[in-house]
Amino acid sequence: MKPKLKLFYFFLASIFVGIINGLFGGGGGMLCVPLLKILLNLNDKQAHATTVLVMAIVSIPTLIVYITTQSFSLVNAIFLSLGVFVGGIIGSKILNKISNEALNIVFIVLMLFAGIKMVF
């Protein structure tokens, strides 16, 4: 595929990821990881690490909208943020120590679990 066409598809896919993240307040990362691997040929760890940064940036406009519409609980947000912060540090340390194969297995299992949970 031509590089310009590939970037165009990546841009369209990125818009879709942003829409999903905005609609559901998250979940765009589950789409972003495969997109980065397929369209930009990033390895597994690069795709996961890049997705974390992308989701943080993408979440800023979503947060602004939620703040202006008062659609969230500040107490819950602070409590969850502390847990996510600690978990993020632990997860990034684990990412550096596990193989790409193990990372893929964990990612697939989590996606399957999330999908099954959504159905039931």
C-alpha atoms as one frame of an Amber mdcrd trajectory, in Angstrom:
protein
   0.000   0.000   0.000   1.257   3.480  -0.848   2.483   5.487   2.172   0.079
   8.396   1.564  -2.894   6.052   1.253  -1.788   4.188   4.373  -1.616   7.461
   6.328  -5.050   8.459   5.015  -6.539   5.167   6.249  -4.742   5.600   9.550
  -6.193   9.110   9.890  -9.729   7.808   9.231  -9.207   4.974  11.689  -7.908
   7.460  14.257 -11.070   9.526  13.934 -13.088   6.359  14.558 -10.996   5.586
  17.670 -11.658   9.117  18.936 -15.393   8.750  18.376 -15.461   5.431  20.246
 -13.454   6.929  23.102 -15.781   9.933  23.247 -18.938   7.822  23.163 -17.909
   5.312  25.774 -15.407   7.296  27.832 -12.770   4.732  26.932 -12.346   1.631
  24.860 -10.557   3.383  22.044  -7.326   1.765  23.192  -8.650  -1.670  22.301
  -8.982  -0.449  18.729  -5.847   1.670  18.706  -3.427  -1.186  19.485  -4.316
  -3.298  16.423  -4.402  -0.185  14.220  -0.888   0.775  15.245   0.343  -2.757
  14.645  -1.344  -3.173  11.261  -1.114   0.279   9.728   2.162   1.538  11.207
   3.907  -1.819  11.692   4.708  -1.135  15.348   5.699  -4.079  17.490   3.397
  -5.144  20.325   5.083  -3.221  23.114   5.417  -0.068  21.009   1.729  -0.267
  20.058   0.589  -0.671  23.674   2.866   2.074  25.007   1.900   4.464  22.194
  -1.775   3.757  22.815  -1.441   4.827  26.442  -0.129   8.226  25.367  -2.717
   8.562  22.605  -5.598   7.698  24.935  -4.381  10.240  27.498  -4.346  12.950
  24.841  -7.663  11.868  23.315  -9.297  11.834  26.733  -8.588  15.524  27.376
 -11.322  16.889  25.047 -13.717  14.221  26.298 -12.979  15.256  29.880 -13.612
  18.908  29.025 -17.031  18.053  27.608 -17.890  15.929  30.638 -16.760  18.694
  33.017 -18.799  21.363  31.231 -21.912  19.158  31.269 -21.273  17.981  34.845
 -21.633  14.365  33.738 -19.352  12.771  36.306 -18.679  12.395  40.016 -15.547
  14.283  41.089 -15.087  12.090  44.174 -15.257   8.899  42.116 -12.954  10.380
  39.463 -10.298  11.269  42.041 -10.530   7.846  43.701 -10.330   6.000  40.375
  -7.487   8.221  39.157  -5.341   7.259  42.127  -5.878   3.564  41.451  -5.294
   3.931  37.713  -2.106   5.919  38.381  -0.669   3.176  40.607  -1.862   0.462
  38.218  -0.319   2.288  35.272   3.078   2.336  36.947   2.855  -1.367  37.764
   1.614  -2.222  34.254   4.409  -0.292  32.543   7.009  -2.117  34.639   5.425
  -5.469  33.716   5.299  -4.490  30.015   9.082  -4.122  29.988   9.560  -7.605
  31.429   7.140  -9.821  29.501   7.465 -11.203  25.990   5.398 -10.004  23.041
   3.692 -13.387  22.952   2.636 -13.171  26.600   1.464  -9.605  26.037  -0.679
 -10.726  23.089  -2.213 -13.549  25.116  -3.105 -11.214  28.001  -4.533  -8.640
  25.567  -6.637 -11.255  23.750  -7.955 -12.727  27.012  -8.906  -9.273  28.308
 -10.644  -8.386  25.040 -12.555 -11.677  25.048 -13.544 -11.201  28.697 -14.709
  -7.644  28.022 -16.701  -8.777  24.980 -18.376 -11.627  26.855 -19.142  -9.306
  29.785 -20.780  -6.803  27.429 -23.006  -9.515  25.906 -24.147 -10.834  29.287
